[in-house]
Amino acid sequence: MIRKLCLLCLLWPLTLGAQSLFDVRVPVANGGAQAREQAMPAALEQVLARLTGQGGLAADERLRDLLPRAGRYVQRYSYEQGEDDAPPTLRLSFDDRALRAALAERQVPVWQQGKPAVLAWVAVEQGRERDLLGGEDDPALRQAMREAARDYGLALLFPLLDLEDRRSIRVSDVWGGFADSVLTASRRYEASAVLSARLNQDRAGRWQGAWRLYLGGEAAAAWQSRGESAQGALADGMRGLAQGFAARYAVVPGQREERLRLRVEAVSQASDYAWLQQRLAEVPGVSGVGLARAEGRDLEFELALDLAPERVLGTLDRVPWLRRQEVQAGGTAGVPHLYRLSR
């Protein structure tokens, strides 16, 4: 139990403590109005990248009129003064509803609000040595990945690489892209999104990466990355990660509004309920979670969806923390989808 709590503590600051998708900090030359106005389009582009999973939005014809008018979507701003004579940093908060409405009007797909933290198994070859990112090693590379992922509104979790991890997975498993080994080692982290990658230099000295994304235990996307440095190749890999999520789960706001009811058995503690509600909210395609009914240790949830119910159910059937149960005739008061919590 203590070990599981420690793992959850590692995940908590990445998912709940991350800055809002709509809050941006940008450097400015000074605290004047002109400098602030000039910084707003670039700040809005950062927010749009988090919402859509796409970079280079300044060239998107659908958004041509949006970025120059970034100021109308700013709710509030403030300054953080730099140390000594350093210029200040401008903090901007953009209007969630107004931006989503503007993107819906322009038919630009966006992600649902809850995104799962991504467990990243990354094998790096430096010289003749190969090792995994995690634990206390290579903090600069891990920070580069986290910052690049944050640009797209994604949170990363790295493995502890303790004795339990070292017993369950080897560097060669990640390097070779062996899905069974990666997913088995990931179970202790209870992550519904798992990333596997290898990073090395080619003969010309450029860095390259090969990436695989697993969602709900199944392969979801694969891509390559390149960069002049290891940090650059990792950042390029995060761009591919964002695009992989967006291609699968981004939808035009308001285009689909469906509901799904399901019952979950064996929710024995209040902490289990809070944990389960958060996990359900992170399932791709779920835009809202409400408790519809409680009977002892059995809870019924109503999910608001922005994807087809069949796709969401397919994901729920594959997550490690739920087990599909056979529905007995008349046994679930008309709720056709029955699961049992498995922690």
N, C-alpha and C positions, 0 to 999 in steps of 0.2 A: 504493500500500500504506500509506504514512504517513497519507494522508487518511482511509482507511478505519479505521485504528487510532484516529485522533482522534475519529471519529464514535462508535466503540465506547466510548471513554473517557467521552464525554458520557452514554452510556446506562448505563454500569456503576454509578455511584453511585445511580441511580434505581431500578434493579432489584435489585441485590444488597446495597446499603448501606442500604436503607430499614429502619426499625425493624420488628420482628416484628409480625405481625397480632395477636398476643396480648399485646403489651406496650403499656401505656397510662400516660401521665403526666397527673395531674389536680391542680389546686391545692387545698389544704386550709387551714383556718384555723390549725391547729397540728398537732403530732405526736402528739396523743392518740388513744386507741383509738376514742372516740366519733366524732371527725372522720373517722377512717379508715373506719369502718363506714358512715358516711353517704355517703362518696364512692364506695363500691364499686358500687352499682347503676348510676350514671351511667357509670362506667368500663366496666362490662360491656356496657352498651348501645353504647358505641363499638366494642367488639370485635365484637359481633353485627352491627353495620352493615357492618363490613369483611367479615365472613363471608357475609352474605346479600345485600349490595348494597341494603338497604332501610333507610330512616330511620323514626323514629316507632315503634320496636318496643315501647316501653312500653305502647302501646295494643293490641298484638297479643294476642288471647285465648290463643293457644298458649303465650305466654311469661309469662303473668301470674304464675305461681309461680316463674319462673326468676330474674328480676331481684331480688326481695326476698332471695333466698338467694345473692346473688352471692359472698359470702365463701367458700362451700364450693368454689368453682372457682378460687380464688386459690392459686397455687403458692408465690409469694414476693412480698415487697414491700420497698421501701426508700424513703428520703427523700433529696431533693436540697435542701439548705438554700438559701434565697433570699439575695440580697445585702442587706447592711445589716440593716434590720428587716423585710424582706419575708417573708411567710409561706412555709413550705416547699412543695415539690411532691412529691406521693406518686407513686411508680412502682410499678405493679402488673403482675405476669405471671400470666396465666390459663392453665389446664390445657387444652392443645389437644385431647387425646383425650376428656377428660371433657365438654368443651363440644360437640364434634361428636357424641358419643353422646347427649347431652341433646337436641340439635336433631333427630337422627334419630328419637329416641323420640317427639318432638312433631311429626314429619313436616314440619319446616321446611327448605326447600331451601337449600343453600349452594353457593358457588363451589368449583371445584377449587383446589388449593393454588397452582399456578403461574399467574399472570396476566401477560399481555404488557404491557410498557410501551406507552403510547399516544402516538403522535406527533401533536401538536396544531398545526394551522394555524388561527389565529384572526385575523380581520380586524376591527379596531376603528375605528369612526368617532367622532372627537372634533372638534366644531365642523364645519368643512368638510373636514377632513383624514381620510384613511383610511390605515391602515398595518397591518402584520402584527406580532403579538407574537413576540418572539424576539431573538436577538443580545443587545445590551446595553441595549435600550430597554425602558421600562415594567416595571422589576423588581417594583414593587408589585402590578401586575395578574398577572404570572406567578406570584408567590409566593402570591397569593390562590387562584389555580387549583390550585397544587400542594398547598396545605394542605387545600383542600376535597376534592381527589382522594384525599389520604392518609387522610382520615376514612373512606373506603370501601375502603381497601387497594389503591388504584390509584396507579401511578407515571406521571408525564407527562414527555415529552421535547419540547422546543421546537426548531424549526429554527434553524440557524446564521444564516440570512439573509445569507449571504456572496454573492459574485459568482455562484457556481454556482446557488444558490437563486434569486437575482434574475433570472438568465437563463432559468430553467426555469419560473417561476411568477410571476404578477403578483397584486397585491392584488385586482384585479377578478375573477380566477379563483376566489379563495377567497370573495369577497363574493357572487359569482353561484352558488356551489355547483357549479362545473364539475368533476365527479368525475374525468374523464380527466386534467386538468391537475394536480389535487391528488395523484392516485395516481402519476402519472409523476414528479413532484417528490419523492415520498416514497421512491422506490426506493433512493436513495443511503443512506438511513437503515436500510434492511432491517427496517422495522417491519411486523409483521403486523396491527397495529391502528392505524388512522389516523382522526383526528378533524378535521372541518372545521366552522368556525363563523364567524358574523358577529355583531357586537355594536354596538348604537347606542341612542340615546335616542328615545323617541316624542315626540309633540307636548306631552305633559304633563310631560316631563322624566324619566320613569321609563326605566330601562334594560331592554333586551330583547335576547334572543339567539336565533338559529336554528342548530341543531346537526345534524350528520350523522355517523354512525359507520360506518366501513368495516372489515370483518374479512376477511382473506384476499383483498382486492381487490374485495369485493362490498359493496353497501349493506346494512347490518344494522339500523339504527335511525335515526329522526329525531325531534326534539322541540324544544320552545320553552322558554325560561327568562325570568324577570323578576326585577327587583330595584330597590330604591331607589337603589342605587349600582352602578357598574360591577363592583365586587368582589362585590356581592350577586348580580348576574345571572350572573357567572361561577361562583360557588359553587352556585347553583341549576342551572346547566348541568352541573356535576359530579354532582349528584344524579341528573339524567336519564341521564348516562353510566353510572353504577352500575346504574341500573334497566335500561338497555339490555343490559348484560352479563348481569345476573341473569336477565332474562326469557329469554335465549337459552341460557345455560349453567348456571344453578343447578340442582342436583339434590339430592334427599334422600340424605344419606350412607348408603352401603351398599345403596342401592336397585338400583344397576346395577354389576356388576363384570364387565367383559369385557376381552379381550386382543386385541392387534393386532400382527402381525409385519410388518416392512418392511425392505427392504434399500436402503442408500444407497451409490452408487458415487462414486468420485473424492474420497474423504476422505484427502487426501495428508499432512496434518500433525497432530501431536498437538493443536495449538491449534484446528484445524478440528473435531476430535472433541469437545473441550470446548465449543466454540461451538455445534455442532450439537445436542449433548445438552441444553444450556440452552434452545435455541430449540424443540426438540421438547417440552420440559417446559412451555413457555409456550403451546403450542397449546391453545385451549379444548377441554375434554373429555378432556385427557390428565392423569391423576393420578399417573403414575409412568413413568419411562424406565429401561430396563435394556439393557445390551449383551449380546446373546445369542451373537454370533459375529463373528469378524474374519478376513477373508481378504485380505491385502495392503491395497489401498486401498478395499476394500468392507467395509461394516459392516452387520450385521443387528441391529435393535433390536426389543425387545419392549415395547410400550406398554400400560400399564394404563389403562383407560378408564372414565369415568363418564358418557359419552354413547354413543349408537349408533355403531358403527364407520363406517357410511356417512357420518355427519356429520363425523367427524374426517377421514376420507379426502377429503371434499369441501373441507375447509379446507386440507389438505396440497396438494391439486391446484392451489390458488390462491396459495399463498405464493410470493414472488419468489425464495426461496433454494433451492427444490427444483424439479426438472423430472421429470415422470412419464416413465418409459421403457417401451417395449414389452417384455413378458416373453416370452422364447424358451422353447419347450417344454423342460422339464427343466433350464433354465439357472439357476434360482435356488433349487434344492434345496427345492422345495415352497413357497417364499415368494412369494405371488401379487402383492405390491405392490413395484415396483421404481422407485427414484428416483435422480436424479443431483444431487449437490451443485452449486449454482450461486452462487458468491460473487464 
